Amino acid sequence: MDAPQRPLAGSLSNRLAALALLVFSLIYGYAGSGIEYAFSSDPLGPRVFPVLLAAILALLSLIYLFVPGRSEAWPQGMVLMRCIALPALVLIAALLFEPIGFAGAMFVMTAGVGRIFGASWRASLIGGLVQAALWYLVFGYLLDVYLPVGELFAASRRG
C-alpha cells in the first residue's frame, strides 16, 4: 500500500493566487465587454482585446488552480517587510499623483524604492530627484504626454 501523499508545499497560497487572478479576470472581462463603440469604426472593435486577455487569464488561472505545483516558502523578517513595503509605496505614490503631481509622486516612489533596497537617505533623495526629473522629461516632453502638475503646485501657478 502506498503511503498517503502530503500536499505540495505552498499549494494553498498558489490556489489563493489562482482564485485572485480568476476573480480579476472575470471583473476585467466584464468591464471590457461594456466598452461602447461604433460598428463602422472597426468590425472587431476595441472590446476584443480586453475580453480576449480576460479569457486567457481565466483559462490560465483555472489551470493554476487545479495544478498549483510547488512554491517557495513565504519570506520572513526584513524580506517580508520589503515585499509588503513595495506595493504599499506604489499605492501611496498613486494616491499622491493628483495632490502633488507626476513629478512629486515619482520622487516619492523612486526615493522610497531606494530606501527599501538599502540605499542611504542621501542617495535615495538624489536618486529620487534625478529619476523624477528624467521621467518628467521623457513623458512630458519626448512622448508629449499630459502630466498633472498637482493641486498643490497648480494653485501657485494661477498667481
N, C-alpha and C positions, 0 to 999 in steps of 0.2 A: 504494500500500500504506500502510496505517495503521501508525504507529509504535506499538510496544507501550506500553500504559499502565502507569504506575507505580502501585503500591498507594496507597490514600489514606493521608494522614498519620495516624498513631496507630491504624491498623486492628488491629494486633496487640494493643495494650493494650485496645482495645474488645472484641476477641474473647476475651481473657483475662477481662475483666469479665463478659462474657456467659456464659462457661463457669462462672465462680464463682457467678453468680446461678442458673444451671441446676442446679448441684450443690446449692446451698442450697435451691432449690425442691423438689428430689427428697427431700432429708432432711426438710424441713419437712412435705411431703405425707405421707411415710411415718410421721412422728411423729404427725401429725394423724389419720391413718387408724386409729391404735391407741387412740384415745380410747374408753373404755368408757362406756356409758350404758344406762339402762333405756328400752326402746322405748315404754313407756307415758307417759314424760315428754314426749316430742315426737317426731312421726313422722320428722322430718329428723335431729334430734339435734345435739349440739354439734360433731361431726366435720365437718359440711358446710362450715362457714366456713373452717377452715384448709386443707382439701383443695381447696376452690374457689380460695382465694388462691394455693395452690401451683400449681394448674393454670394459672391466669392468668399467674403469674410465669414458669412454664416456657415457656409459649407466647411471651410477650414476649422472654424471653431467647433462644429459638431464632430469633426474627425478628432480634434484635440480633446474634446470632452470624453469620447469613448476610448481613445488610445492615448492616454496622457504621457506615457513614457516616464523616464527618470528626470529628476531635477536636483539641483544643488540644495544644500541646506540653507535656511534663511540666514542672512548676515546677522552678526551680533555686534554689540558695542558701538564704536565710532563709525564703523562701516554702515550699520543700520541707520544711525543718525544722519549720515551723509545721504543715504538713499531716500530718507524722508525729507531732508532739508532741500534737496534739489527741486522736486516738484512743488514744494511749498514756496520756494523762491520764485519759480516761474509764475505761480498763481499771484503772488504779491506784485510782481512786475506787471502782470496783465491788469490787475486792479488799479495800479498806478498809471497806466497808459493814458487815460483821459485827464486825470488831475495834473500830472506833471509832464505829459507829452512823451513822444517817442524817445528822444534823447535821454531824458531823465529816467524813464523806465529801463532803457538799455543799460544805462550806467549802473542802476541798482542791481540789475540781473548779472551783468558781467563782473562787477566788483564782488558781488555775493558769491558767484561761482568761483572766483579766485580764492576767496576766504574758505569756501567749503573744501577746496582741493589743497589747502595748506599754504597759500601764499601769505606773505606778511601784509599788514594793513597798508603800508606804503605801496607795495607792488600791486595790491588789489585795487587801490584807488587810482593809481596811474593807469593800470591796465583797463579799468572800467571807463575812465575818461577817454583814453585813446580809442577803445572799441566803440563807445557811444558815438564819438565824432566820426569814426570810419564808417560805421553802418548808416549814420545820418547822411553822409556824403554819397555812399553807394545808392541807397534807396531814394533819397531826396533829390539828388542831382543827376547821377548817372542813369538810374532807372526811371526817374521822374514820377515817383510815387508820392501821393499826398501823405504827409506825416503830420499828425496832430502836434501842435506846439504845447498844448496843455492849458487847462483853465488857469493855472497859477501864473503862467507867463503870458497868456493871451490878454489878461487884464492890464498888464504893464505895457503891452503893445498899443492898446487903444489910447493911451496917454491921457 
